[in-house]
Amino acid sequence: MRTRLSRRQFLSTSLAALGAAALAACAPAAAPTEAPKPTEAQAEAPAAAPTAVPPTPVPAAEGAQRIRLGVWADVQDAVVYQNLINVFHGKQTKYMVVAEQYPGGYYEKIQANFAAGDPADVIYYQGWMWQPYAEDKVIIPLDEYIQKTNLSSKFPQTENYKNTTQWHGSTYMTPTDTGSLVVYYNKDLFDKQGVPYPKKGWTWEEFQDTVKKLSFKDGDTQYYGFAQAGGWNGAYGRCISFMRRNGYVEWDQVIEPHKQLWDHEDVISGLQFVIYDTIKNNWCPSPDVISGGGVGVNTGRCAMVVEGPWYLPQCWGELALDKKGINYDVVEAPVGTAGKNFTFSHVHGHVMSAASKGKDGGWELIQFILSDEGQKLICEGGRMAGTPEGIDSIWAPIASKAYNFTNTKAFSDGMREGATPVIFGKGTDLNAYGGAPIQAIWDALLGLQMTADEAIKRYGPDIQTAIDQYWADRGQS
């Protein structure tokens, strides 16, 4: 939500789309070049399948109960879910599923449907976006259904999964697909500079040294050791692995915190290096450089970026900027003294609306989506499976072959080990990708207007003010 909402306002106003908007497919071009500049929170478009031609719908049995399914507003998702629906219709005769997409404002349309009392039965969400709806009881807990159908194995109980699928002790969202952030690296640039490839467990200091060594000029072409989030400006959630590397967390708790704890050496030094220092020293493309488009591993001009599985087709395949493809692989984020990977591990899934008259059918559909058969269709469509085990057994063979990389375990281990930035209920601008007071820190660093220490001292109190207001609106000090 872009503005604070009261309980009454929540069901009568639009919810701004803070999650990732779908990334437009880009035409191939010769490298080195620039990628089209993404929108602020673009990060989670699916890795496109070999074809995006919509399949012919398979009709449901005559007299079947209609189930409405909200589908993420991307062309590829339409293909994925029509395939799922076709197979589902062939497996049973009681339910007819109709997919609904809401382009041009996915969450705004969902909010409008709830306000009109006409939501879809089953709705797709990102793991930090559905909590306000649980607060207003317009979506329902799934625990009874999970227990009744013995589906608990599909709901991992690691901290990150619980943070993004549960609210106040109840489960509301399924882990349908995921997206852990990893470090993509260009092997050719490492070889050119004689730098060894990074390996799991590499340190923060090794990462810093590598960034510097792989920033160089060859003729008129500037090469960069690092680019934020694929060569765009990045966001808060993209930096938590650096901020938390030594085990320190920038909140008193990541779910509905009461205190911001950003004024700490680990947070300050992490942000100082990956944003301010890299831009100032020309180790990372500046906002001016990327004003016409991103400059990342996918362009051949950058040695490393932090990105999710949605970045794969930009490096290899029919959507790659370089028709020859990039000689690349991936590795887990560098670690600090904690020795742990604190990468942002995205979880996305489905909720069921309280107003639905077809909850049994909705749950039967969800069971199919979470089954191995359903998860294979998800993975063949470019999304990553919903559990680490599914990533290893279903997604990894498909993705490694389609996108010509080796270290699939970096993604599954990222989901096993990863972390959550921050999650609130309704009524605050703070979220996993930033929010106004956090974005002010990023703007100051990106423009080299303030050091990390100066920016956090200036805007940290504004973050606390937003938290205090969040709790005041709930009648708590």
Stockholm file with secondary structure:
# STOCKHOLM 1.0

chainA/1-477         MRTRLSRRQFLSTSLAALGAAALAACAPAAAPTEAPKPTEAQAEAPAAAPTAVPPTPVPAAEGAQRIRLGVWADVQDAVVYQNLINVFHGKQTKYMVVAEQYPGGYYEKIQANFAAGDPADVIYYQGWMWQPYAEDKVIIPLDEYIQKTNLSSKFPQTENYKNTTQWHGSTYMTPTDTGSLVVYYNKDLFDKQGVPYPKKGWTWEEFQDTVKKLSFKDGDTQYYGFAQAGGWNGAYGRCISFMRRNGYVEWDQVIEPHKQLWDHEDVISGLQFVIYDTIKNNWCPSPDVISGGGVGVNTGRCAMVVEGPWYLPQCWGELALDKKGINYDVVEAPVGTAGKNFTFSHVHGHVMSAASKGKDGGWELIQFILSDEGQKLICEGGRMAGTPEGIDSIWAPIASKAYNFTNTKAFSDGMREGATPVIFGKGTDLNAYGGAPIQAIWDALLGLQMTADEAIKRYGPDIQTAIDQYWADRGQS
#=GR chainA/1-477 SS CCSCCCHHHHTTSCCCCCSCCCCCCCCCCCSSCCBCCCCTTCTTCCCCCSCCCCCCCCCCCTTCEEEEEEECSSHHHHHHHHHHHHHHHHHCSSEEEEEEECTTCHHHHHHHHHHTTCCCSEEEEETTTSHHHHHTTSBCCCHHHHHHTTCGGGSCCSHHHHHHHEETTEECCCCCEEEECEEEEEHHHHHHHTCCCCCTTCBHHHHHHHHHHTCEEETTEEEBSCBGGGGSCCCGGGGHHHHTTTSCCSBSCSBSCSCBCCCSHHHHHHHIIIIIIHHHTTSSCCTTGGGGSBCSGGGTSBSEEEECGGGHHHHSSTTCSSTTCCCEEEECCCBCTTCCCCCBEEEEEEEEBTTCSCHHHHHHHHHHHHSHHHHHHHHHTTCEESSHHHIIIIIHHHHHHHHTCCCTHHHHHHHHHCBCCCBCCSSCSCBTTBCHHHHHHHHHHHTTSSCHHHHHHHHHHHHHHHHHHHHHTTTCC
#=GC SS_cons         CCSCCCHHHHTTSCCCCCSCCCCCCCCCCCSSCCBCCCCTTCTTCCCCCSCCCCCCCCCCCTTCEEEEEEECSSHHHHHHHHHHHHHHHHHCSSEEEEEEECTTCHHHHHHHHHHTTCCCSEEEEETTTSHHHHHTTSBCCCHHHHHHTTCGGGSCCSHHHHHHHEETTEECCCCCEEEECEEEEEHHHHHHHTCCCCCTTCBHHHHHHHHHHTCEEETTEEEBSCBGGGGSCCCGGGGHHHHTTTSCCSBSCSBSCSCBCCCSHHHHHHHIIIIIIHHHTTSSCCTTGGGGSBCSGGGTSBSEEEECGGGHHHHSSTTCSSTTCCCEEEECCCBCTTCCCCCBEEEEEEEEBTTCSCHHHHHHHHHHHHSHHHHHHHHHTTCEESSHHHIIIIIHHHHHHHHTCCCTHHHHHHHHHCBCCCBCCSSCSCBTTBCHHHHHHHHHHHTTSSCHHHHHHHHHHHHHHHHHHHHHTTTCC
//
